[in-house]
Amino acid sequence: MKPTVHDIASEAGVSLATVDRVLNGRPGVRAPTRERVLAAIQKLGFVRDVAAANLAKGRVYPLVFIVPANDNSFMAALRGEIAAAGMRGAQERTAISILTVPAFDIPALVRALDAARAEKPAGVAVVAIDAEPVREAVARLAADGIPVVTLVSDLPDSARSHFAGIDNEAAGRTAGSLMGRFLDGRRGAIGIIVGSLDVRDHRERLDGFRAAISAPYPDLSLLSPLEGRDEPERVHQMVSRLLAEEPELLGLYSLGAGNRGLIRALEERRPARPIRVIAHELTPHTRGALETGLIDTVLNQDAGHEVRSAIRVLKARADGQPVIAAQERIRIDIFLKDNLP
């Protein structure tokens, strides 16, 4: 049976109020009495349940999420998951606010991080852009004792506390391995659509894809990546032009968003021979394209898991508690039309 504060009080010969003052580092306890309480804690092996203590005190964790304002389906789903978490605030003792910034806009993201810092929240979660000004803004938050979790796209070599997202290089390698197997024995080109190479998750996916294709499949050549900025109309124009200019195109890898534009371009052109297509994020649009055969495979990350993970980690960091790494690992889902949930 776990020791309680009553056991500590009995062992040290003090009141419950004195034990509470020592546990919470409050003044009003003489040094010898404090030492008796600490000795009793060590002797009994008492481990404080911070969550229970915070619940008893009615502590609320104010958290800020900073996410892109673009209208792609995945980011819309992410914002929806954050809003849903906010609705659960009473049960989870959180007060969540959302700041939106233009996609891939470094100065706007820095301003949002500094605005969040001024509010002195318990923690900040941010879809990061891999840029030095963003690192500096994260460092300012950390210097104020405000933990930062990067969400979806990481910011390594920074003062962030944790990354809530998939292994994006592994996702790219997975896409490359699948594409290579789909096209094994054929010679030709593969087109690549990225959102922006300013964000680390897209660069890592591209690096993983290239690594998985280049050596094992020397007959497959990768075209220069096209930056669609995750904008469906821009992606539509790029893919339409690519299909017109590369009639022998064998495959397409869309490693960002804007897949509504990709799907529309494929529907309009309907190449004479099938093009193998791999995309990211299971949305109503990519699901429909899987079902009709326009897309062969979708790699997916669970936005809800990422949001819940960010909240758990920020609360743990605010309490000075360890993070359970296995619980926070975000898996990569691979969907074909045969195994759609």
KOLGUBA-83340 format. One record per atom (N, C-alpha, C): residue number from 1; atom name; x, y, z. Coordinates in steps of 0.2 Angstrom, whole numbers. Layout:
     i   at      c1      c2      c3
   NUM   CA       X       Y       Z
...
end
This chain:
     i   at      c1      c2      c3
     1    N       4      -6       0
     1   CA       0       0       0
     1    C       4       6       0
     2    N       3      11      -4
     2   CA       7      17      -5
     2    C       6      21       1
     3    N      12      24       4
     3   CA      12      29       9
     3    C       8      35       7
     4    N       5      38      12
     4   CA       1      44      11
     4    C       4      50      15
     5    N       1      56      14
     5   CA       3      62      18
     5    C       1      61      26
     6    N      -4      57      27
     6   CA      -6      55      34
     6    C       0      51      37
     7    N       3      46      33
     7   CA       8      42      36
     7    C      15      47      37
     8    N      16      51      33
     8   CA      22      56      34
     8    C      21      60      40
     9    N      15      63      41
     9   CA      13      67      47
     9    C      14      63      53
    10    N      12      56      53
    10   CA      13      52      59
    10    C      20      50      60
    11    N      24      49      55
    11   CA      31      47      56
    11    C      35      53      58
    12    N      33      59      56
    12   CA      37      65      58
    12    C      35      68      64
    13    N      29      66      66
    13   CA      26      69      72
    13    C      24      76      71
    14    N      21      78      65
    14   CA      19      85      64
    14    C      12      84      61
    15    N       9      90      60
    15   CA       2      91      57
    15    C       2      90      50
    16    N      -4      88      47
    16   CA      -5      88      40
    16    C      -3      95      36
    17    N      -5     100      40
    17   CA      -3     107      37
    17    C       4     108      36
    18    N       8     105      41
    18   CA      16     106      40
    18    C      18     102      34
    19    N      16      96      34
    19   CA      18      91      28
    19    C      16      95      21
    20    N      10      98      21
    20   CA       8     101      15
    20    C      13     107      13
    21    N      15     111      18
    21   CA      20     116      17
    21    C      26     114      15
    22    N      29     108      17
    22   CA      35     106      15
    22    C      35     103       8
    23    N      29      99       6
    23   CA      29      97       0
    23    C      28     102      -6
    24    N      25     108      -4
    24   CA      24     113      -9
    24    C      29     119      -8
    25    N      34     118      -4
    25   CA      40     123      -3
    25    C      38     129       0
    26    N      33     129       4
    26   CA      30     136       7
    26    C      34     137      13
    27    N      34     144      15
    27   CA      38     145      21
    27    C      33     144      27
    28    N      36     145      33
    28   CA      33     144      39
    28    C      34     138      43
    29    N      40     134      41
    29   CA      42     128      44
    29    C      49     129      46
    30    N      50     127      53
    30   CA      57     128      55
    30    C      61     123      52
    31    N      68     124      51
    31   CA      72     120      48
    31    C      72     113      51
    32    N      73     112      58
    32   CA      73     105      60
    32    C      66     101      59
    33    N      61     105      59
    33   CA      55     101      57
    33    C      54      99      50
    34    N      57     104      46
    34   CA      57     102      38
    34    C      61      96      37
    35    N      67      96      41
    35   CA      71      90      40
    35    C      68      83      42
    36    N      64      84      48
    36   CA      60      78      50
    36    C      55      75      45
    37    N      52      80      42
    37   CA      47      78      37
    37    C      50      75      31
    38    N      56      78      28
    38   CA      60      76      23
    38    C      62      69      24
    39    N      65      68      30
    39   CA      67      61      32
    39    C      62      56      32
    40    N      56      58      34
    40   CA      50      53      34
    40    C      48      52      27
    41    N      48      56      23
    41   CA      47      55      16
    41    C      51      50      13
    42    N      58      51      14
    42   CA      63      46      11
    42    C      62      39      14
    43    N      61      39      21
    43   CA      60      33      24
    43    C      54      29      22
    44    N      49      32      21
    44   CA      42      29      19
    44    C      42      28      11
    45    N      47      31       7
    45   CA      47      30       0
    45    C      41      33      -3
    46    N      39      39       0
    46   CA      33      43      -3
    46    C      35      46     -10
    47    N      30      45     -15
    47   CA      31      48     -21
    47    C      25      52     -22
    48    N      25      58     -23
    48   CA      20      63     -24
    48    C      16      62     -30
    49    N       9      61     -30
    49   CA       5      61     -36
    49    C       4      68     -38
    50    N       8      71     -43
    50   CA       7      78     -44
    50    C       0      79     -47
    51    N      -2      75     -52
    51   CA      -9      76     -55
    51    C     -14      76     -50
    52    N     -14      72     -45
    52   CA     -19      72     -40
    52    C     -19      78     -36
    53    N     -13      80     -34
    53   CA     -12      86     -30
    53    C     -15      92     -34
    54    N     -13      93     -41
    54   CA     -16      98     -45
    54    C     -23      98     -45
    55    N     -26      92     -46
    55   CA     -33      91     -46
    55    C     -37      94     -39
    56    N     -33      92     -34
    56   CA     -36      94     -27
    56    C     -36     102     -27
    57    N     -31     105     -30
    57   CA     -30     112     -29
    57    C     -34     116     -35
    58    N     -37     112     -39
    58   CA     -41     115     -45
    58    C     -36     118     -50
    59    N     -30     116     -51
    59   CA     -26     119     -55
    59    C     -28     118     -63
    60    N     -28     124     -66
    60   CA     -29     124     -74
    60    C     -23     126     -77
    61    N     -22     122     -83
    61   CA     -16     123     -87
    61    C     -18     127     -93
    62    N     -16     134     -94
    62   CA     -17     137    -100
    62    C     -12     136    -105
    63    N     -14     133    -111
    63   CA     -10     131    -116
    63    C     -12     135    -123
    64    N      -6     136    -127
    64   CA      -7     140    -133
    64    C      -5     135    -139
    65    N      -9     134    -144
    65   CA      -8     131    -150
    65    C      -7     136    -155
    66    N      -1     135    -159
    66   CA       0     140    -165
    66    C       0     136    -171
    67    N      -4     137    -176
    67   CA      -5     132    -182
    67    C      -6     137    -188
    68    N      -5     134    -194
    68   CA      -6     137    -200
    68    C     -13     138    -201
    69    N     -15     144    -205
    69   CA     -22     146    -206
    69    C     -24     143    -213
    70    N     -20     139    -217
    70   CA     -22     137    -223
    70    C     -27     132    -223
    71    N     -31     131    -229
    71   CA     -37     127    -229
    71    C     -36     120    -231
    72    N     -30     117    -231
    72   CA     -29     110    -233
    72    C     -33     106    -227
    73    N     -35     100    -230
    73   CA     -39      96    -225
    73    C     -36      94    -219
    74    N     -29      92    -219
    74   CA     -26      90    -214
    74    C     -25      95    -208
    75    N     -23     101    -210
    75   CA     -23     107    -205
    75    C     -30     109    -203
    76    N     -35     108    -207
    76   CA     -42     109    -204
    76    C     -43     104    -199
    77    N     -41      98    -200
    77   CA     -43      92    -195
    77    C     -39      93    -189
    78    N     -32      96    -190
    78   CA     -28      97    -184
    78    C     -32     103    -180
    79    N     -34     108    -183
    79   CA     -37     113    -179
    79    C     -44     111    -176
    80    N     -47     106    -179
    80   CA     -53     103    -176
    80    C     -51      99    -170
    81    N     -46      96    -170
    81   CA     -44      92    -164
    81    C     -42      96    -159
    82    N     -39     102    -160
    82   CA     -37     106    -155
    82    C     -43     109    -152
    83    N     -48     111    -156
    83   CA     -54     114    -154
    83    C     -58     109    -149
    84    N     -58     103    -151
    84   CA     -61      97    -148
    84    C     -58      97    -141
    85    N     -51      97    -141
    85   CA     -48      97    -134
    85    C     -50     102    -130
    86    N     -51     108    -133
    86   CA     -53     114    -129
    86    C     -59     113    -126
    87    N     -64     109    -129
    87   CA     -71     108    -127
    87    C     -70     103    -121
    88    N     -65      99    -120
    88   CA     -64      95    -115
    88    C     -60      98    -109
    89    N     -59     105    -109
    89   CA     -55     108    -105
    89    C     -57     107     -97
    90    N     -63     107     -96
    90   CA     -66     106     -89
    90    C     -64     100     -86
    91    N     -64      94     -90
    91   CA     -62      88     -88
    91    C     -54      87     -87
    92    N     -51      90     -92
    92   CA     -44      89     -92
    92    C     -40      95     -89
    93    N     -44     100     -86
    93   CA     -41     105     -83
    93    C     -36     109     -87
    94    N     -38     110     -93
    94   CA     -34     115     -98
    94    C     -38     120    -100
    95    N     -35     126    -102
    95   CA     -38     132    -105
    95    C     -34     133    -112
    96    N     -37     130    -117
    96   CA     -33     130    -124
    96    C     -35     136    -128
    97    N     -30     140    -131
    97   CA     -32     145    -135
    97    C     -28     143    -142
    98    N     -30     145    -148
    98   CA     -27     144    -154
    98    C     -26     150    -157
    99    N     -19     151    -160
    99   CA     -17     156    -164
    99    C     -16     154    -171
   100    N     -18     157    -176
   100   CA     -17     155    -183
   100    C     -13     160    -186
   101    N      -8     157    -190
   101   CA      -4     162    -194
   101    C      -4     159    -201
   102    N      -2     164    -206
   102   CA      -1     162    -213
   102    C       4     156    -214
   103    N       2     151    -218
   103   CA       7     145    -219
   103    C      13     148    -222
   104    N      19     145    -219
   104   CA      26     146    -221
   104    C      28     153    -220
   105    N      25     157    -216
   105   CA      27     164    -215
   105    C      31     165    -208
   106    N      37     165    -209
   106   CA      42     165    -203
   106    C      41     171    -199
   107    N      41     177    -201
   107   CA      39     183    -197
   107    C      33     182    -193
   108    N      28     180    -196
   108   CA      21     180    -193
   108    C      21     174    -187
   109    N      25     169    -189
   109   CA      26     164    -184
   109    C      30     166    -178
   110    N      35     170    -179
   110   CA      39     173    -173
   110    C      34     178    -169
   111    N      30     182    -173
   111   CA      26     186    -169
   111    C      21     182    -165
   112    N      18     177    -167
   112   CA      14     173    -163
   112    C      17     170    -157
   113    N      23     167    -158
   113   CA      27     164    -152
   113    C      28     170    -147
   114    N      30     176    -149
   114   CA      31     181    -144
   114    C      25     183    -141
   115    N      19     183    -145
   115   CA      13     185    -142
   115    C      11     180    -137
   116    N      12     173    -138
   116   CA      10     168    -133
   116    C      15     169    -127
   117    N      21     170    -128
   117   CA      25     171    -122
   117    C      23     177    -118
   118    N      20     182    -120
   118   CA      18     188    -116
   118    C      12     185    -112
   119    N       8     180    -114
   119   CA       3     178    -110
   119    C       5     173    -104
   120    N      11     171    -104
   120   CA      14     167     -99
   120    C      10     161     -98
   121    N       9     157    -103
   121   CA       5     150    -102
   121    C       9     145     -99
   122    N       5     139     -98
   122   CA       9     134     -95
   122    C      13     130    -100
   123    N      11     131    -107
   123   CA      15     128    -112
   123    C      12     130    -119
   124    N      17     129    -124
   124   CA      15     131    -131
   124    C      16     125    -136
   125    N      12     124    -140
   125   CA      13     119    -145
   125    C      12     123    -152
   126    N      17     121    -156
   126   CA      18     125    -163
   126    C      19     120    -169
   127    N      16     122    -174
   127   CA      18     119    -180
   127    C      24     123    -183
   128    N      30     120    -182
   128   CA      36     124    -183
   128    C      38     125    -190
   129    N      42     131    -192
   129   CA      46     132    -198
   129    C      53     132    -196
   130    N      57     128    -200
   130   CA      64     127    -198
   130    C      68     133    -200
   131    N      68     138    -196
   131   CA      72     144    -197
   131    C      75     147    -191
   132    N      80     150    -191
   132   CA      84     153    -185
   132    C      79     158    -181
   133    N      76     163    -184
   133   CA      71     167    -180
   133    C      66     163    -176
   134    N      64     157    -179
   134   CA      59     153    -175
   134    C      63     150    -169
   135    N      69     148    -170
   135   CA      73     145    -165
   135    C      74     150    -159
   136    N      75     156    -161
   136   CA      76     161    -156
   136    C      70     163    -152
   137    N      64     163    -155
   137   CA      58     164    -152
   137    C      56     158    -147
   138    N      58     152    -149
   138   CA      57     146    -145
   138    C      62     147    -139
   139    N      68     149    -140
   139   CA      73     150    -134
   139    C      70     155    -129
   140    N      67     160    -132
   140   CA      64     165    -127
   140    C      59     162    -123
   141    N      55     158    -126
   141   CA      49     155    -122
   141    C      53     150    -116
   142    N      57     146    -119
   142   CA      61     142    -114
   142    C      64     145    -108
   143    N      67     151    -110
   143   CA      71     155    -105
   143    C      66     158    -100
   144    N      60     159    -101
   144   CA      55     161     -97
   144    C      51     155     -93
   145    N      54     149     -94
   145   CA      51     143     -91
   145    C      45     140     -94
   146    N      44     142    -100
   146   CA      38     140    -104
   146    C      40     134    -109
   147    N      37     128    -108
   147   CA      39     123    -112
   147    C      36     123    -119
   148    N      39     121    -124
   148   CA      37     121    -131
   148    C      37     114    -134
   149    N      31     112    -137
   149   CA      31     106    -140
   149    C      30     108    -148
   150    N      34     105    -152
   150   CA      33     106    -159
   150    C      28     101    -162
   151    N      24     103    -166
   151   CA      18      98    -168
   151    C      19      97    -176
   152    N      19      91    -178
   152   CA      19      89    -185
   152    C      25      90    -188
   153    N      28      96    -188
   153   CA      35      98    -191
   153    C      40     100    -185
   154    N      45      97    -185
   154   CA      50      98    -179
   154    C      55     104    -180
   155    N      58     105    -175
   155   CA      63     111    -174
   155    C      69     108    -170
   156    N      73     103    -173
   156   CA      78     101    -169
   156    C      83     106    -168
   157    N      88     104    -163
   157   CA      93     109    -161
   157    C      91     115    -159
   158    N      85     115    -155
   158   CA      82     121    -152
   158    C      80     120    -145
   159    N      77     124    -142
   159   CA      75     124    -135
   159    C      69     120    -134
   160    N      66     118    -139
   160   CA      59     114    -138
   160    C      60     108    -134
   161    N      54     107    -131
   161   CA      54     101    -126
   161    C      53      94    -129
   162    N      49      94    -134
   162   CA      47      88    -137
   162    C      44      89    -144
   163    N      44      84    -148
   163   CA      41      84    -154
   163    C      35      79    -155
   164    N      29      81    -156
   164   CA      23      77    -157
   164    C      22      76    -164
   165    N      25      71    -167
   165   CA      24      70    -174
   165    C      27      63    -176
   166    N      26      61    -182
   166   CA      29      55    -185
   166    C      36      56    -187
   167    N      40      51    -188
   167   CA      46      51    -190
   167    C      46      52    -198
   168    N      47      58    -200
   168   CA      45      60    -207
   168    C      50      57    -212
   169    N      56      56    -210
   169   CA      61      53    -214
   169    C      59      46    -216
   170    N      57      42    -210
   170   CA      55      36    -211
   170    C      48      35    -216
   171    N      44      40    -215
   171   CA      38      41    -219
   171    C      40      41    -227
   172    N      45      46    -228
   172   CA      48      46    -235
   172    C      51      40    -237
   173    N      55      37    -233
   173   CA      58      30    -235
   173    C      52      25    -237
   174    N      47      25    -233
   174   CA      42      20    -234
   174    C      38      22    -241
   175    N      37      28    -242
   175   CA      34      30    -248
   175    C      39      28    -254
   176    N      45      29    -253
   176   CA      50      27    -259
   176    C      50      20    -260
   177    N      50      16    -254
   177   CA      51       9    -255
   177    C      44       6    -259
   178    N      39       9    -257
   178   CA      32       7    -260
   178    C      32       9    -267
   179    N      35      15    -269
   179   CA      35      17    -276
   179    C      40      13    -280
   180    N      45      11    -277
   180   CA      50       7    -281
   180    C      47       0    -282
   181    N      44      -3    -277
   181   CA      41      -9    -278
   181    C      35      -9    -284
   182    N      31      -4    -283
   182   CA      26      -3    -288
   182    C      29      -3    -296
   183    N      35       0    -296
   183   CA      38       2    -303
   183    C      44      -2    -305
   184    N      45      -7    -301
   184   CA      51     -11    -302
   184    C      51     -14    -309
   185    N      57     -14    -312
   185   CA      57     -16    -319
   185    C      56     -11    -324
   186    N      53      -6    -322
   186   CA      51       0    -327
   186    C      57       5    -327
   187    N      57       9    -333
   187   CA      62      14    -333
   187    C      58      21    -334
   188    N      59      26    -331
   188   CA      56      32    -332
   188    C      56      37    -326
   189    N      52      42    -326
   189   CA      53      47    -321
   189    C      47      47    -316
   190    N      49      50    -310
   190   CA      44      51    -305
   190    C      44      58    -303
   191    N      38      61    -303
   191   CA      37      68    -301
   191    C      36      69    -293
   192    N      38      74    -290
   192   CA      37      75    -283
   192    C      34      82    -282
   193    N      29      82    -278
   193   CA      26      88    -276
   193    C      27      89    -268
   194    N      30      95    -266
   194   CA      31      97    -259
   194    C      27     103    -258
   195    N      26     104    -251
   195   CA      22     110    -249
   195    C      27     116    -249
   196    N      32     115    -245
   196   CA      38     120    -244
   196    C      44     117    -241
   197    N      50     118    -244
   197   CA      56     115    -242
   197    C      58     119    -236
   198    N      54     125    -234
   198   CA      56     128    -227
   198    C      54     124    -221
   199    N      50     119    -222
   199   CA      47     116    -216
   199    C      51     109    -216
   200    N      53     107    -210
   200   CA      57     101    -209
   200    C      54      95    -211
   201    N      47      94    -210
   201   CA      44      88    -211
   201    C      44      86    -219
   202    N      43      91    -223
   202   CA      44      90    -230
   202    C      51      89    -233
   203    N      56      92    -230
   203   CA      63      90    -232
   203    C      64      83    -230
   204    N      62      81    -224
   204   CA      64      75    -221
   204    C      61      69    -226
   205    N      54      70    -227
   205   CA      51      66    -232
   205    C      54      65    -239
   206    N      56      71    -241
   206   CA      60      71    -248
   206    C      66      67    -247
   207    N      70      68    -242
   207   CA      77      65    -241
   207    C      76      57    -240
   208    N      71      55    -237
   208   CA      69      48    -236
   208    C      67      45    -242
   209    N      63      48    -246
   209   CA      61      46    -253
   209    C      66      45    -257
   210    N      71      50    -258
   210   CA      76      49    -262
   210    C      81      44    -260
   211    N      82      43    -254
   211   CA      87      38    -252
   211    C      84      31    -253
   212    N      77      30    -253
   212   CA      74      23    -254
   212    C      74      22    -261
   213    N      74      27    -266
   213   CA      73      25    -273
   213    C      80      25    -276
   214    N      85      29    -275
   214   CA      91      30    -279
   214    C      95      24    -280
   215    N      97      21    -275
   215   CA     102      15    -276
   215    C      98       9    -278
   216    N      92       7    -275
   216   CA      89       1    -276
   216    C      86       1    -283
   217    N      84       7    -286
   217   CA      80       7    -292
   217    C      83      12    -297
   218    N      89      10    -300
   218   CA      93      15    -304
   218    C      89      17    -310
   219    N      85      13    -312
   219   CA      81      15    -319
   219    C      75      20    -317
   220    N      74      22    -311
   220   CA      69      27    -310
   220    C      73      33    -308
   221    N      71      39    -311
   221   CA      74      45    -310
   221    C      69      50    -307
   222    N      71      54    -302
   222   CA      67      58    -299
   222    C      67      65    -302
   223    N      62      68    -303
   223   CA      62      75    -306
   223    C      63      80    -300
   224    N      65      86    -302
   224   CA      65      91    -297
   224    C      59      92    -293
   225    N      59      93    -287
   225   CA      52      94    -283
   225    C      49     101    -285
   226    N      43     101    -285
   226   CA      39     106    -286
   226    C      35     109    -280
   227    N      36     115    -278
   227   CA      33     118    -272
   227    C      26     120    -273
   228    N      21     117    -270
   228   CA      14     119    -271
   228    C      12     123    -266
   229    N      16     124    -260
   229   CA      14     128    -255
   229    C       7     126    -251
   230    N       6     119    -252
   230   CA       0     116    -249
   230    C      -7     120    -252
   231    N      -6     123    -257
   231   CA     -12     126    -260
   231    C     -15     122    -266
   232    N     -21     120    -265
   232   CA     -24     115    -270
   232    C     -24     118    -277
   233    N     -26     125    -278
   233   CA     -26     127    -285
   233    C     -19     127    -288
   234    N     -14     129    -284
   234   CA      -7     129    -286
   234    C      -5     122    -288
   235    N      -6     117    -284
   235   CA      -4     110    -285
   235    C      -8     108    -292
   236    N     -14     110    -293
   236   CA     -18     108    -299
   236    C     -14     110    -305
   237    N     -12     117    -305
   237   CA      -8     119    -311
   237    C      -2     116    -312
   238    N       2     114    -306
   238   CA       8     111    -307
   238    C       8     104    -310
   239    N       3     100    -307
   239   CA       2      93    -309
   239    C       0      93    -316
   240    N      -5      98    -318
   240   CA      -8      98    -325
   240    C      -2      99    -330
   241    N       2     104    -328
   241   CA       8     105    -333
   241    C      13     100    -333
   242    N      14      96    -327
   242   CA      19      91    -327
   242    C      16      85    -331
   243    N      10      83    -331
   243   CA       7      78    -335
   243    C       7      80    -342
   244    N       7      86    -344
   244   CA       7      88    -351
   244    C      14      87    -354
   245    N      19      89    -349
   245   CA      26      90    -352
   245    C      30      83    -351
   246    N      27      78    -347
   246   CA      30      72    -346
   246    C      25      66    -347
   247    N      24      65    -354
   247   CA      19      60    -355
   247    C      21      53    -353
   248    N      27      52    -352
   248   CA      29      45    -350
   248    C      30      45    -342
   249    N      28      49    -339
   249   CA      28      49    -331
   249    C      26      43    -328
   250    N      30      40    -324
   250   CA      28      34    -321
   250    C      24      34    -314
   251    N      26      39    -310
   251   CA      24      40    -303
   251    C      24      47    -301
   252    N      20      48    -296
   252   CA      19      55    -292
   252    C      19      54    -285
   253    N      24      57    -281
   253   CA      24      57    -274
   253    C      22      64    -272
   254    N      16      65    -268
   254   CA      14      71    -265
   254    C      15      71    -258
   255    N      21      74    -256
   255   CA      23      73    -249
   255    C      20      79    -244
   256    N      16      84    -247
   256   CA      13      89    -243
   256    C       5      88    -243
   257    N       2      94    -243
   257   CA      -5      95    -244
   257    C      -7      98    -251
   258    N     -13     100    -251
   258   CA     -16     102    -258
   258    C     -18      97    -262
   259    N     -19      91    -260
   259   CA     -21      85    -264
   259    C     -27      86    -268
   260    N     -31      90    -266
   260   CA     -37      91    -270
   260    C     -35      93    -277
   261    N     -30      98    -277
   261   CA     -28     100    -284
   261    C     -25      94    -288
   262    N     -21      90    -284
   262   CA     -18      84    -288
   262    C     -23      79    -290
   263    N     -28      78    -287
   263   CA     -34      73    -289
   263    C     -37      76    -295
   264    N     -39      83    -294
   264   CA     -42      86    -300
   264    C     -38      85    -306
   265    N     -32      87    -306
   265   CA     -27      86    -312
   265    C     -27      79    -315
   266    N     -27      74    -311
   266   CA     -27      67    -313
   266    C     -34      65    -316
   267    N     -39      68    -313
   267   CA     -46      66    -316
   267    C     -47      70    -323
   268    N     -44      76    -323
   268   CA     -45      79    -330
   268    C     -41      76    -335
   269    N     -35      74    -334
   269   CA     -30      72    -339
   269    C     -31      64    -340
   270    N     -32      60    -335
   270   CA     -33      53    -336
   270    C     -27      50    -341
   271    N     -21      50    -338
   271   CA     -16      47    -342
   271    C     -17      41    -346
   272    N     -14      40    -352
   272   CA     -16      34    -356
   272    C     -14      27    -352
   273    N      -8      28    -348
   273   CA      -6      22    -344
   273    C      -6      24    -337
   274    N      -8      20    -332
   274   CA      -8      22    -325
   274    C      -2      25    -322
   275    N      -3      30    -318
   275   CA       3      33    -315
   275    C       2      31    -307
   276    N       7      28    -305
   276   CA       7      26    -298
   276    C       8      33    -293
   277    N       3      33    -289
   277   CA       2      39    -285
   277    C       2      38    -277
   278    N       7      41    -274
   278   CA       7      40    -266
   278    C       6      47    -263
   279    N       2      48    -258
   279   CA       1      54    -255
   279    C       1      54    -248
   280    N       0      59    -244
   280   CA       0      59    -237
   280    C      -7      62    -234
   281    N      -9      59    -229
   281   CA     -15      61    -225
   281    C     -21      58    -228
   282    N     -25      55    -224
   282   CA     -31      52    -226
   282    C     -36      57    -224
   283    N     -39      60    -229
   283   CA     -44      65    -229
   283    C     -50      63    -233
   284    N     -56      66    -233
   284   CA     -61      64    -238
   284    C     -59      64    -245
   285    N     -55      68    -247
   285   CA     -52      68    -254
   285    C     -48      63    -256
   286    N     -43      61    -252
   286   CA     -38      56    -253
   286    C     -42      49    -252
   287    N     -46      49    -248
   287   CA     -50      42    -247
   287    C     -54      41    -253
   288    N     -57      46    -256
   288   CA     -61      45    -262
   288    C     -56      43    -268
   289    N     -50      46    -268
   289   CA     -46      44    -274
   289    C     -43      37    -273
   290    N     -42      35    -266
   290   CA     -40      28    -265
   290    C     -45      23    -268
   291    N     -52      25    -266
   291   CA     -57      20    -268
   291    C     -58      20    -276
   292    N     -57      25    -279
   292   CA     -57      25    -287
   292    C     -51      23    -290
   293    N     -45      22    -286
   293   CA     -39      20    -289
   293    C     -35      26    -292
   294    N     -37      32    -291
   294   CA     -32      37    -293
   294    C     -26      38    -289
   295    N     -27      36    -283
   295   CA     -21      36    -278
   295    C     -20      29    -276
   296    N     -14      26    -276
   296   CA     -12      20    -274
   296    C     -11      19    -266
   297    N      -8      23    -263
   297   CA      -7      23    -256
   297    C      -7      30    -253
   298    N      -9      30    -246
   298   CA      -9      36    -242
   298    C      -6      34    -236
   299    N      -1      38    -234
   299   CA       3      38    -228
   299    C      -1      43    -223
   300    N      -2      41    -217
   300   CA      -6      45    -213
   300    C      -3      46    -206
   301    N      -4      52    -203
   301   CA      -3      53    -196
   301    C      -9      55    -192
   302    N     -10      53    -186
   302   CA     -16      54    -182
   302    C     -16      61    -179
   303    N     -19      65    -182
   303   CA     -19      72    -179
   303    C     -22      72    -172
   304    N     -27      68    -170
   304   CA     -29      68    -164
   304    C     -24      66    -159
   305    N     -21      61    -160
   305   CA     -15      58    -156
   305    C     -10      63    -155
   306    N      -8      67    -160
   306   CA      -3      72    -160
   306    C      -5      78    -155
   307    N     -11      80    -155
   307   CA     -14      85    -151
   307    C     -14      82    -144
   308    N     -17      76    -143
   308   CA     -17      74    -136
   308    C     -10      73    -133
   309    N      -5      71    -137
   309   CA       1      70    -135
   309    C       4      76    -133
   310    N       3      82    -137
   310   CA       6      88    -135
   310    C       3      91    -128
   311    N      -3      90    -127
   311   CA      -6      92    -121
   311    C      -3      88    -115
   312    N      -2      81    -116
   312   CA       0      77    -110
   312    C       8      79    -109
   313    N      12      81    -114
   313   CA      19      82    -113
   313    C      19      89    -110
   314    N      15      94    -112
   314   CA      15     101    -109
   314    C      13     101    -102
   315    N       8      97    -100
   315   CA       6      97     -93
   315    C      12      93     -89
   316    N      15      88     -92
   316   CA      20      85     -88
   316    C      26      89     -87
   317    N      28      93     -92
   317   CA      34      98     -92
   317    C      32     103     -87
   318    N      26     106     -87
   318   CA      24     111     -82
   318    C      24     108     -75
   319    N      23     102     -74
   319   CA      24      99     -67
   319    C      31      96     -65
   320    N      35      97     -70
   320   CA      42      94     -69
   320    C      42      86     -69
   321    N      37      83     -72
   321   CA      37      76     -72
   321    C      40      73     -79
   322    N      42      67     -79
   322   CA      44      63     -85
   322    C      39      62     -90
   323    N      41      61     -96
   323   CA      37      60    -101
   323    C      37      52    -103
   324    N      32      49    -104
   324   CA      32      42    -106
   324    C      33      41    -113
   325    N      39      40    -115
   325   CA      41      40    -123
   325    C      36      35    -127
   326    N      35      29    -124
   326   CA      31      25    -129
   326    C      24      27    -130
   327    N      21      31    -125
   327   CA      14      33    -125
   327    C      14      39    -131
   328    N      19      42    -131
   328   CA      19      48    -136
   328    C      22      47    -143
   329    N      24      41    -144
   329   CA      26      39    -151
   329    C      20      39    -156
   330    N      21      43    -161
   330   CA      16      44    -166
   330    C      17      39    -172
   331    N      13      34    -173
   331   CA      14      29    -179
   331    C      12      32    -186
   332    N      15      29    -191
   332   CA      14      30    -198
   332    C       9      25    -200
   333    N       3      27    -202
   333   CA      -2      22    -205
   333    C      -1      22    -212
   334    N      -2      16    -215
   334   CA      -2      15    -222
   334    C      -8      12    -225
   335    N     -12      16    -229
   335   CA     -18      14    -231
   335    C     -18      13    -239
   336    N     -21       7    -240
   336   CA     -23       6    -247
   336    C     -31       6    -247
   337    N     -34       5    -253
   337   CA     -41       5    -254
   337    C     -44      -1    -250
   338    N     -40      -6    -249
   338   CA     -42     -13    -246
   338    C     -42     -13    -239
   339    N     -39      -8    -235
   339   CA     -39      -8    -228
   339    C     -41      -1    -225
   340    N     -45       2    -229
   340   CA     -48       9    -227
   340    C     -52       8    -220
   341    N     -51      12    -215
   341   CA     -55      11    -209
   341    C     -62      14    -210
end
